[in-house]
Amino acid sequence: MTRLFKLSQLAASTPKAGYSTRRYPFEEPLITPEFRGRVEIDPSKCIGCGACVNACPPNALQVIEDGGKLILRYFIGRCIFCWRCIDVCPVKAIKGTREFELTTDDIADLYVHIVHSRKQCDTCGSTYATVRVVKYILEKAPVAEEYADKCPECRRSLFTKALSRRVGGVE
């Protein structure tokens, strides 16, 4: 009975209080500084490391391997605008906007593709990371020259052989 009474009180107070929402699109929307819209990825800064892909809960960001190319694909239609990708990007290639009016007649307008060329291993010829990721890692961490242009498997093999020679094991 008390629930019904509270509901009737609420219904009676609604005409006095007025509207609680805006009549968008006929009125300007209320966009606060905390509002989150779509993200923009700067292709000139992106290194193709995939950190954003791992952080994206709805899988709006995906990595597609295409032979010697790695394609980072952002589908705005799946994005929940959590901006986790912005937080994890090591080179700050992703920035947030307040843009939310994303309707379109063509679904292709909702896709962003960034193509990266992949580094090829000097030893076995397989591709293993983007050229920009390898360059970024070499700038940030000292790596012996003999390991710099090798895929992880060849590096592991080379390191194991060097370690076994040093310890006195058999190759």
Secondary structure, DSSP 8 states (H G I E B T S, - for coil): -HHHHHHHHHHHHHHHH--SS--TTTS-----TT----EEE-TTT-----HHHHH-TT--EEEEEETTEEEEEEETTT-----HHHHH-TT--EEE--------S-GGGGEEEEEEEEEE-TTT--EEEEHHHHHHHHHHS---HHHHTS-HHHHHHHHHHHHHHHHT---
